[in-house]
Amino acid sequence: MFERMAERAVRPAGLVRRALARALDTLALAAVTAGAAVPLVPRVTDHLQVKVDAARGSGRTTTVWLLDATTVGYGCLLLAAVLLFGVLYEVLPTARWGRTPGKKLCGVRVLAVATLRPPSFGAALRRWLVGALLGLPGSLRSLFDRTRRQAWHDKAAGTYVAR
């Protein structure tokens, strides 16, 4: 009986608040991604230009591959920066306080369904990775869940977003 009362006291957040919080957090991730990509772009373009110039200078028709060890290496550096920031910005605050900065601004928090407390690190990581892989289509599932408005990443982690 007390579990039901506690669960009712922590209501699911509205879709507008959730969407706004996600938009704010996505803007932060996009800014960091752009900041990490800016110094890499000239290096990649210079590398590719050297390859194209060498192919032109050979006098033969040849294929110039855009993906090689250098460009893939720069791509991996960018991916590592995004993953590191994602863990520091999304996963750790969600596991510690149940909130990212965007969620805090919008007055929502992530709670584990079983405990009504912030999720564990593993659940927060799973939630973030599934959300990143499924994106908007996975989030649209919350439109059809009437009890807790859980999206697929919430279902995967056993969490929901509360007010």
N, C-alpha and C positions, 0 to 999 in steps of 0.2 A: 504494500500500500504506500509506504513512504517513498519507494523508488518511483512510482507513478507520479506522486506529488512533486518530487524533485525534478523529474523529467519535464513536467508541465511548466515548472518555474523557469526552465531554460528553454525558451522557445526558439525554433529555427529562424534564422535571419531571412529577411525578404530577398527576393531575387534582384531588385535594384541595388540594394546595399552590397550584395555579393558581387554583382557585376562591376560596380564602381570600385570596390576594393581590388578586384582582379585587374581592372584597367590601370589603377595606380601602381600596383606591383609590377605589372607588365611594362609600364613606362620606365620604371627604375631598371628593370632587366635590359630593356632595349637601349637605354642610355649607356649602361656599362658595356654591353655588347658592341655598340658603335664606338665607344671610347677604346676598346681593345682592338677593334678592327682597323681604325684609322692609321695607326703606325704600320700595320701589316700590308695595307693596300699598295703603297708605293713599292715595297719590296717585291710583292708578287708581280705587279705590272712590269717592273724592271727585269725581273727574271724571265717573264714571258717574252718581253721585247728582245732580249738577248737570244732566245731560242728562235724567234721569228727571223731576226737579222741573220743568224747563222744559217738558217734554212734558205733564205734568199741568196746569201753569198755563195752557197754551194753550187748554184746553177742548175740544180736538178729539182724535179717535182718531188716533194717530200711531205710527209704528214708531221705536223707539229702538235704534240699532245699537250693539252692544257693541264691535265693531271699528271704530276710526276712526284717524286719524293719531296721536292722542295715545296710545291703548292699544297700537297697533302699534309706536310709537316706544319705549315702555317695554319691550315684548317684545324689541325689537331690542337695547336696552341690556342686558337680562338675557342674551340669547344671546351678545352680545359678551363679557360677563364670563365666561360658561361656556367659550367658545372660548379666551379668553386664558388662563384658569386651566388648561384642558386642555393647551394647548401648553406652559405653564411647568411643570406638574406631571407630565404623562405623556410628552410628546414629547421635550422637551429631556433629561430624565434618561435616557430610554430610548436616545436617540442617543449621549449622552455616556458613560454607564456600563452601559447595558443593563438598568437597574433603575429602578423607581419606588420610593417609600418602602414601599408595600405589598409589592412583590416582594422588597425587601431584607429586610424582617421575616420573610418566608416562605422565604428562602433560594433564590430562583429568579432567573433573569436571561433577558433576550431576546437572542438571537444571530442574526446573519445566517447562513443556511444555507451560503452560498458561502464565507464567510471565518471562521466561528466566532468572530466579534468582534461588538461592538454594532453595530446597524444604522446606516445613514446617517440624517441628519435627514429626508430625503424618505421613506425607507422607514418610519421611526418615525411620521411624520405620516400616511402612508397606512395603516399598521397601526391607528393610533388612530381615524382617521375611519371606516374600514371596520368596525372593532369597534363604534364608536358607532352606526353606521347599522344594522348587522345584530343587535347585541345578543346575547341569550342564544341564539336559534336559530343564529346564525353560530358561536357558541362550541361548540355541541353537536357540530359536525363533528369536533372533536378526539376524540370518543368512538370514531370509526370509523377514524382514521388510526393505524395500528399502528407506523409507522416513527418519526415525530417528534411525534405527537399534535398536529398543526397544525390550528388552527381556520381559518375562512375569512379572518380578518384576518391570520393568519400567512402563509397562502398568498399573499394579495395583496401582502404586503410582502417575501416571501422570507425569513421569520424562523421561529424556533421558540423555545419557552420551555425552558430547560435548568436542571438542578440545579447 
